[in-house]
Amino acid sequence: MARRLNQLRKSTLSTHDQLTCSSSILSSSSPRTPGKKVVKGDPIITGIRLRPFLERESLIDDISAVQIFENNVICTQNGRPQIFKFTNCFDASANNKDVYDGMIRSAVLASLQGYNTTVLAYGQTASGKSHSIFGSSSEEGILSLSIDNLITMNANHHLKFELSFLEIYNEKVTDLLAAPTTSNEHVTNKSTSFSKTARTHILNKFVSNSIRTLEIREHPVLGPYVPDLKYIQVKTKEDFQNVLNLGNQQRSVASTNANQRSSRSHAIFTIKISRIDIPQSITKRLSFGVNSNTNLTNTHKTSILSNLNNNKKNAKQQAQDELEAQCVRLNFVDLAGSEKSQQFIRSKGKNDRFAESIHINQSLSTLRNVIDALSRQQHHIPYRDSSLTYLLKNSLGGDAKTYMLATISPSSTVIDETINTLRYAGLAATITNVPQIKTPHLRHEIDELREENARLKQELFLVKSKSMPSIHSTMSTNSKTSLTSIDECIQTSFYNGPPVSSEEQIDNDEKLDIVDEEILAQIENQCHRPKRQRLSEQPLHEIAKVRKIDDTMLHRRLGTILSYVTSDYSITNDNGILVFSNELNINVRMSSSSWINAVEKFDQNFDINSMTQKEIVIALNMFVDNQE
Ligand SMILES: Nc1ncnc2c1ncn2[C@@H]1O[C@H](COP(=O)(O)OP(=O)(O)OP(=O)(O)O)[C@@H](O)[C@H]1O
């Protein structure tokens, strides 16, 4: 192992010059306009995932041309190594959970904060896009893990989740959750007396008739959307699985007329998140009935009534738009294989395949053109040149948060495509979005709660530093009341008020960080303790080893503390901890390093025997570095 690492290190050093060279390749594919303005916002977050060798590749003695070493992806093409640097790299040993924890979890959290968020899986055919998003029989995909996380975090049932699943194939958008217009069985049974060619023809016709093609429209506020797309509400993981199965079933019905269609179509799975409690101002307008009085005789009366009805219709439409604008969408996009159309033409050599490849190529080449134009900050971005880019307009250089997971194969036979993928992922990382919070109806409350939270933290510590007889008894009544509702409100962290620009948001966050820092500094001074170093996210056993702490002892200690609070908690696979207690209004998911820190700090600062349950929860929460 050490020898392997040394070899890789050497190869990294010896390829330092190549790095400069490959950086220049990268920059040559994204030449910067001289003097272009610096756009403030969030870059598209990119990650690279290398899949393991497949059995069939091992059988033909294919050799690995790609290695991942820390944040470097090292590709060997014609004996010449090239290095690409990325912030998130997952090697062949990573599973979907690792990808979720390392990159996608923050996308889910962003959507809960009120941002429209998109996760794009980009890469050539068979590089692992679908495996990452949808998983396999033996492994959950990042989509399922995201749903899991969302459902767990919605313990108070304040949020509603609705799912849609669409496919873009040959530039046409189809709804994978809408029932087909006729039954497939009916057609296949009826067609049994036909020859194979005639049956294929009938089936093709049936498929194109039974699957409704949808239009894309652009709304002035919402941006491009598919008006008639079906959304299905889900409450449990089982509901989600049923929706996914339904969509996949429809997708496979469509595949009968185009083998492995899924490889050449784009699929967009959307989780629409909204609050259960709709503001009254909207509910009223939504319930407006539109009268159709057919007994009118007087023309004048008719025209007045028709105007009234139109106004009602407009008010209803407006209310619906307002409601839509307050929903957040978390999209998972499984793109078609990114290889060049030439390969399709060569491998298939058929006319219909040619048309198909042109469409796929149109979508993907437009996607590349859009990425290219955005990275160069050009004025015209060709979003409308393909259905895919039109629908993803807000996710590419718009107001959404975007994550791109580029999947690559280790095989030496496809190294050109792998390098292509890495180049586009590199370009995508230079694109800046300006994310806007979409759900404006809690903003002021959240701002106030954050301030209140910081103030209470300070109050709590000050009380503690004066030997703390009982936190509760020294707190103001207001503080006690606020503390009760803080957890609940922060959990449902949908904003209220006008949309905040990401700049403002960063500014607010920075201010809050400064306040936090100041409070911590004050506390450190008061407690005369040296500043503690923050723990990095490491596996539990590693932290325990470095700190010479017995992790089972820590588990036990946490168990004891929690048993004062609730009996409803569980240890997760990654040694994190999930606490449920509706009665106490807590729903805490701590990672291993967070709760180790929390337990240690708790023990150093508090005497559990002199505290109420509520105080224990507050104190524990206060010490969690990274509450998720
Ligand atoms: N990380 C992984 N671990 C194990 N097997 C994987 C992994 N990634 C991909 N595979 C396997 O590789 C094969 C191709 O993967 P997948 O279908 O996800 O590719 P894809 O990029 O979605 O292809 P396409 O563009 O054709 O849809 C599948 O058999 C899948 O199970």
The ligand as an ORCA input file, in Angstrom:
! r2SCAN-3c Opt
* xyz 0 1
  N     -19.670      2.827     -8.644
  C     -20.077      1.682     -9.167
  N     -19.942      0.534     -8.494
  C     -20.339     -0.642     -9.028
  N     -20.890     -0.771    -10.259
  C     -21.062      0.337    -10.971
  C     -20.664      1.624    -10.473
  N     -20.938      2.541    -11.407
  C     -21.487      1.876    -12.440
  N     -21.563      0.567    -12.172
  C     -22.092     -0.466    -13.088
  O     -21.709     -0.104    -14.400
  C     -22.752     -0.313    -15.326
  C     -23.088      0.983    -16.051
  O     -23.513      1.929    -15.094
  P     -24.713      2.953    -15.365
  O     -25.832      2.272    -16.031
  O     -24.977      3.637    -14.088
  O     -24.010      3.919    -16.386
  P     -24.583      5.246    -17.044
  O     -23.475      6.228    -17.030
  O     -25.853      5.643    -16.407
  O     -24.843      4.752    -18.508
  P     -25.900      5.293    -19.590
  O     -25.437      6.644    -20.027
  O     -25.752      4.282    -20.665
  O     -27.251      5.300    -18.962
  C     -23.913     -0.851    -14.536
  O     -23.908     -2.256    -14.638
  C     -23.623     -0.445    -13.112
  O     -24.171     -1.334    -12.188
*
